[in-house]
Amino acid sequence: MDGKNRSNIKIGGHVMVVQKHHQRSGELTEGLVSKILTNSKNHPHGIKVMLVDGIVGRVQEVIED
């Protein structure tokens, strides 16, 4: 599922994010959402979230469980 729409992302949801310093390489980090940091309904580069382990990044993919 797409990470550009806030409605697709839930607290505790399983996601793949790209961290700021990995944007060029596109390296993704997997984790669970602890906070949604973007207030707008959608964002062209992905909704910014904080994962449970403190990593902040933009959601590229929402993993269905």
RAPE-V339873 format. One record per run of one state. SS is the DSSP state (H for helix, E for strand, L for the rest). FROM is the first residue (numbers start at 1). TO is the last residue. Records with the same first field share a line. If there is no record, write none. Layout:
BEGIN
SS=FROM-TO  FROM-TO
END
This chain:
BEGIN
L=1-1  3-4  9-13  19-19  23-27  37-41  43-47  52-55  63-65
E=2-2  5-5  14-18  28-36  42-42  48-51  56-62
H=6-8  20-22
END
